[in-house]
Every structure is written in structure tokens, then in C-alpha cells.
């Protein structure tokens, strides 16, 4: 199964630590999201914090650039792993680029970074009747990643 074919990690019945924040729909959103991860670091394994901040920054930036306002960030910690979801009101579903953009292109690498760092990630449309989508990712410690146990 490819990373983007997996199910979102953020189901409603899990007993875990969850934190949610509404984000601004401007260039400050990524910094606010990184700080939100930092503010919740007591619940996150130290070896996952840096990757979580990079991934949150990429996904939130995409929501600001390609989505539509009301942007929300949900961080769900289910030790030893973390799941993150970013919801926005835009209907345009992102897909991983098939190749790297040319070096002269200043953008277009965000989902490649997500694909490289995340244990799993994907995009799901909001449940009807809500407009928009949810871009999510999971991070697992290196020793517990599913592909390491094969």
C-alpha cells in the first residue's frame, strides 16, 4: 500500500491526547502551526518533534496557498506515534508530484518532503455536507514503522 492510500490516523473513537487550533489564512499560519507543535511537545516523543514541525509547516503552507479559509490543525498523540490533520475549505485535492520541479522553480516540493518524512500520509475529502479536504500524516518512531517489521 502506498503512503497516500492508507486510511487517516485520526479516527473519532481513539483514546489519545488531542489538541486542535484554528489557523490564520495568511503567511503566519505555518509559524503558528510549528509553535502549536512546540507548545504540545510534552505529549510528543522528542525524536518526532522536529519532523512533525517540518511536516506541519509544509501541509499548512499548502492549505494557505492552495486551499481556502477556515484552516484547522489537529494533533493527535497515540504513544509512541503522532497523527496530524490539516483541514481547509478548498475542494482542490493535492497529489504528490511525479518528479521534482526544476531547480529554478521556487515551489512544488512540499508533498515530496511529506512523502519522504511521514510514515503515512493522505488526503480525504471532508464528509458531506462540509466543503473541503483533510490532509493528514502519521509519524512513527523508526523502530515501530510498519515497513521496518517486514
GIPE-V944834 format. One record per helix or strand. SS is the DSSP state (~ for helix, > for strand). FROM is the first residue (numbers start at 0). TO is the last residue. Records with the same first field share a line. If there is no record, write none. Layout:
SS = FROM-TO / FROM-TO
//
This chain:
~ = 2-4 / 28-38 / 40-42 / 45-65 / 109-116 / 141-143 / 145-148
> = 16-22 / 70-77 / 80-87 / 119-124 / 132-138
//
